[in-house]
């Protein structure tokens, strides 16, 4: 398979930065997270993912740099229309995620991220991949619950995916709403002193709940 432009860009940037050393782990991570939250476009996102990967090479025992590098690419994959390119991006993201899981196999956040990756794989070929990857996704979320049932991102992903499933398959707004409400409560209760800890999902949870409420109001009207 011929590598696409995104894959070549990632490999090129990784080679350019692979020898760099980070003296200040937290400072480097905070800078990269700030960049991640403001980037737009393929090249900037890939560059951000490489920043995290560079930190990971310098801090070989840490799982968070691999996590954020994979997360950046997974988010990017949802925006890429070319299906071969999407799969190649997800291949790179999966390799990074595997490296993180090797370092912290019982970390709930990593299993949540794995569950976040699967729907993008489904979109490449819904007919061929749909059933198997949906099963993998929900099974992975159950693993995440086992390691930390208070992780709010578990219930956010579970709720969103239920919301997007047809009622005939056990999904729909009625089923998803209580799960998203639980996610909102978990986000309210969640606290960490780690400035590097993942924060995504809270705003999106409330947006999805608002959409459901608006739809109910329109139906009632």
Secondary structure, 3 states (H helix, E strand, C coil): CCCCHHHHHHHHHHHHHCCCCCCCHHHHHHHHHHHHCCCCCHHHHHHHHHHHHHHHHHCCCCCHHHHHHHHHHHHHHCCCCCHHHHHHHHHHHHHHHHHHHHHCCCCHHHHHHHHHHHHHHHHHCHHHHHHHHHHHHHHHHHHHHHHCCCCHHHHHHHHHHHHCCCHHHCCCHHHHHHHHHHHHHHHHHCCCCCCCCCCCCHHHHHHHHHHHHHHHHHHHC
